[in-house]
Amino acid sequence: MVWAFTWFQAIVYVAGSQSITPPEVVHKTSVISDGNRYAALDKACKITKDMYKDADAFSIGKPADTAKTAPIDVYVQQYPGKYYVYHQLQFDQYTGKLLHVKNHKERNFGEKLITANYDIHVGAILGIPGKIIAFLASFVCMLLPLSGFLIWYGRTFKKKAKA
């Protein structure tokens, strides 16, 4: 529901952050120049690796806007299997200069709650015990309509006993 309905996401944010003020979203822009965009990607990758040596995964996206001013967005995941703990970096797409960093610790509880949506649903937020609990809950939910159908079928098409 958080992904599908913005009004529901706003409710979750307000409940988690205890504030109606939305979080600050920083959109830095690149300065159009004749720089080598592929070298800028390499530089952004190197800077990111140097800043987060213990990172588990990186997601580096090539900017795809028509105005050619979007930054390179880099997401750094530090803990394996936990997608909600990530850091966001923005780089100039022409020079590879670091424009902005937003670490996970800078987010308030409402932002963390929204980004943890996937991890909560698959149980990753609690590690292996959480995944087992999520599996069992999903398994029970799968069995309910199946057992309901079997009970209905048994009652509807029951053979009459001979007297």
Residue pairs with C-beta under 8 A, 6 or more apart in sequence:
1 8
2 8
2 9
2 12
2 114
2 117
3 9
3 117
9 114
10 22
12 110
12 113
12 114
13 22
13 23
13 110
13 111
13 113
13 114
14 20
14 110
15 110
15 113
16 108
16 109
16 110
16 111
16 112
16 113
16 114
17 23
17 108
17 109
17 110
17 111
18 109
18 110
19 108
19 110
23 107
23 108
23 110
23 111
26 90
26 100
26 102
28 71
28 90
28 99
28 100
29 69
29 70
29 71
30 63
30 68
30 69
30 70
30 71
30 92
30 93
30 94
30 99
31 69
31 92
31 94
31 95
32 68
32 69
32 94
33 94
33 95
34 94
35 94
35 95
35 96
36 94
37 93
37 94
39 96
40 72
40 91
40 92
40 93
40 94
40 95
40 96
41 60
41 62
41 72
41 96
42 96
43 91
43 95
43 96
44 60
44 72
44 74
44 89
44 91
44 96
44 98
45 58
45 60
45 74
47 89
47 91
47 96
47 98
48 55
48 58
48 60
48 74
48 76
48 89
49 55
49 58
51 76
51 89
51 101
52 76
52 78
52 87
54 78
55 76
55 77
55 78
56 77
56 78
56 79
56 80
57 76
57 77
57 80
58 74
58 75
58 76
58 77
59 74
59 75
59 76
59 77
60 72
60 73
60 74
61 72
61 73
61 74
62 72
63 70
63 71
63 72
63 73
63 93
64 70
68 93
70 93
71 90
71 91
71 92
71 93
71 99
71 100
72 90
72 91
72 92
72 93
72 96
73 88
73 89
73 90
74 88
74 89
74 90
74 91
75 86
75 87
75 88
75 89
76 86
76 87
76 88
76 89
77 83
77 85
77 86
78 85
78 86
78 87
78 104
79 85
81 124
81 127
82 119
82 124
82 125
83 115
83 118
83 119
83 124
84 112
84 115
84 116
84 117
84 118
84 119
84 125
85 104
86 104
86 115
87 101
87 102
87 103
87 104
88 101
88 102
89 98
89 100
89 101
89 102
90 98
90 99
90 100
90 101
91 97
91 98
91 99
92 99
104 112
107 115
116 125
118 124
119 125
121 134
122 131
122 134
123 130
123 131
123 132
123 133
123 134
123 135
124 130
124 131
126 133
